[in-house]
Structure formats: structure tokens, C-alpha cells
Amino acid sequence: MTTSRTADRLSRILGMLPWVISHPGTRVAEVCERFGYTRAELARDLNLVFVCGLPGYGPGDLMVAYIDGDEVVVDLADYFARPVRLTPAEALLLLASGMALISTGEAPDALVSGVAKLQAALLPDGQPLAVDLPTPPPLVPMLGDAAAGGRVVAITYTSLATGETTQREVEPWRVFSALGNWYLMGRCRLAEGERIFRVDRIREASLTGEVFVPPATLPPAEVRFTPRAEDVQAVIRLRPAGRWVAEYYPVEIVGQDDAGTVVRFAASDPSVAARLLVRLGRDAELLEGREVAAAAADLRSRIRARYGAD
């Protein structure tokens, strides 16, 4: 599972690498200040980059990235020196994806410029290109206008997870498309916090007549897991071999030391965390969460009974 933490880490790596490459001899302190790293975090990301490359994984196949004293060193693998050669199908897919993102109104200028260059290369004679995009839900324009104008909306929303229908007032921040669906992001007054709603689950929407001032900096337009007040929570210590969980599950890191990483795991059903604990075995220790402990004990008992019966 891709989490917002993983996406943020990747985004930072992709921003840091070109800058370091274009500034040979740059110092650790400068990279840390510019990209918000600690020295340890920078070293971890450079170690990750060090194993990136093409199959073969020999000289010329892998990137070189490391800290040399107080200097950050990044050397590209040989294949990065060659222009990328896309097949016609790959180029068309890339173009269609870029045009789809541009249609949402959330595309950065660099993407618009890149798509224009790609379109010129694919269609040098200015031939028209038709991209058949799914029709957005009818409420998308209205919600987008409300977000742009700082106007509060009242919605009737049916939760996909519980099927419960509620009436809410939302201060809309943005409307965006992701994973094949349209979403409304904003501050929900009922939940008293940031929430993301699937637009196709909004039954009705109307303007309340109120206006609001949005945050100066908005969260990224992405679908993220937000624990609910009624969710079952567990605090788990992940030993080094189990730290991958923090990268693949929507958890909150609450502590980290030589003994492991302590995370808070939230789910609507205790069996979700219980299955993870059983899977991890000695690589995880449950610190808090009675319901999860009971569910894990029951799961282990059923596993033993099943294999004992066999």
C-alpha cells in the first residue's frame, strides 16, 4: 500500500537528486536545509538511491549516491546518459495521462510544457488528438467553484465504508481526480478536521451562503487514510525486520530508537491489526490495544487448531 509518507519521501528524493546533480560538490548542510532533511534521513535516501538501476546491477547499471565527508556525491549510471526511447504505445499512453491530469486544472506549468513538447513530437503536423475521458460527476463544477470562491457547502454524504448517510457542512479546499475517482478535500465542520469525500458519494450539495478563508498551504491532492474516532487503535513496536510496515501501511510513527519503531495503527476491525501481528511474529510487539490482543490470540488459537487437526 502506498502511503502519503512514502509518496512524500519519493517526491523529496526526486526533487533532491536533480538539484544535487546540477550542483556538484554541494555540502550536506545545504542539502538538508534546502530539502528539510536531517543528516540521517539524507543518508537513508541516498542508500536507497544507491541500489536503483537496471537488471544486471553491475558497474554502469546502478546509480552512485553517498556522503563523502561533508559532501553529497551523486553519479548517474551510464544508461542515464542516453535519451529515453519510448515505443509509440508508451509515448501515447504518457501523452494521454498527461492530458488527463491537465484537464483537472491541477497540473503544474512544467507538465503542461512537457505535454506540449511530447504532442509536437508525436503529432508534428498538428493533427488533432482525441482523448476520451470519463465524464466527471455533475457536482464537480459546483464544488470546484465553491472551493475557488471560498464558499461553504452543505452536503449529504453516504460513507463507502459504513453506508451511513450524514449531513455535513464543509469548507472546500480543492476538487481533484485520483485513482479513477473525483474527490472533495476540505475542512468538515461535523468532524472538526480535514476530510476527503468521494464526489460520487455526495447525494446533494448546496451553498450555505457563508464564506471562509482557506489555509495558506493546502495538503497535497492525494487520497490519504484518516482514522475515525470509532476506529480500533493499537500501538505496535516494529523491530528492524518489520520496519517495512511503516512504509506500506497507513500508520502514525510515535517513536523510534535502537529497539525499533513504535507506530499507531488504526482500523475499523481489530482483526486487521491482529493479522498483521501474526504475520510479523517476533518482528512486532503489541504495546497497547486490548481488542487487537484478543483478536490476535483468537487468530493464533484457530491457526494452531487447524494445523493440529491436519
Residue, then its C-alpha position, 0 to 999 in steps of 0.5 A: m500500500t502506498t502511503s502519503r509518507t512514502a509518496d512524500r519521501l519519493s517526491r523529496i528524493l526526486g526533487m533532491l537528486p536533480w538539484v544535487i546533480s546540477h550542483p556538484g560538490t554541494r555540502v550536506a548542510e545545504v542539502c538538508e536545509r534546502f530539502g528539510y532533511t536531517r543528516a540521517e534521513l539524507a543518508r537513508d535516501l541516498n542508500l536507497v538511491f544507491v541500489c536503483g538501476l537496471p537488471g544486471y546491477g553491475p558497474g554502469d547499471l546502478m546509480v552512485a549516491y553517498i556522503d563523502g565527508d561533508e559532501v553529497v556525491v551523486d553519479l548517474a549510471d551510464y544508461f542515464a546518459r542516453p535519451v529515453r526511447l519510448t515505443p509509440a504505445e508508451a509515448l501515447l499512453l504518457l501523452a494521454s495521462g498527461m492530458a488527463l491530469i491537465s484537464t483537472g486544472e491541477a497540473p503544474d506549468a512544467l507538465v503542461s510544457g512537457v505535454a506540449k513538447l511530447q504532442a509536437a513530437l508525436l503529432p508534428d503536423g498538428q493533427p488533432l488528438a482525441v482523448d476520451l475521458p470519463t465524464p466527471p460527476p455533475l457536482v464537480p463544477m459546483l464544488g470546484d467553484a465553491a472551493a475557488g470562491g471560498r464558499v461553504v457547502a452543505i452536503t449529504y454524504t453516504s460513507l463507502a465504508t459504513g453506508e451511513t448517510t450524514q449531513r455535513e457542512v464543509e469548507p472546500w479546499r480543492v476538487f481533484s481526480a485520483l485513482g479513477n475517482w473525483y474527490l472533495m478535500g476540505r475542512c468538515r465542520l461535523a468532524e472538526g478536521e480535514r476530510i476527503f469525500r468521494v464526489d460520487r458519494i455526495r447525494e446533494a450539495s448546496l451553498t450555505g451562503e457563508v464564506f471562509v478563508p482557506p489555509a495558506t498551504l493546502p495538503p497535497a491532492e492525494v487520497r490519504f487514510t484518516p482514522r475515525a474516532e470509532d476506529v480500533q487503535a493499537v500501538i505496535r513496536l516494529r523491530p528492524a525486520g518489520r520496519w517495512v510496515a511503516e512504509y506500506y501501511p497507513v500508520e502514525i510513527v510515535g517513536q523510534d530508537d535502537a529497539g525499533t519503531v513504535v507506530r499507531f495503527a488504526a482500523s475499523d476491525p481489530s482483526v486487521a491489526a491482529r493479522l498483521l501481528v501474526r504475520l510479523g511474529r517476533d518482528a512486532e510487539l503489541l504495546e497497547g490495544r486490548e481488542v487487537a490482543a484478543a483478536a490476535a490470540d483468537l487468530r493464533s488459537r484457530i491457526r494452531a487448531r487447524y494445523g493440529a487437526d491436519 
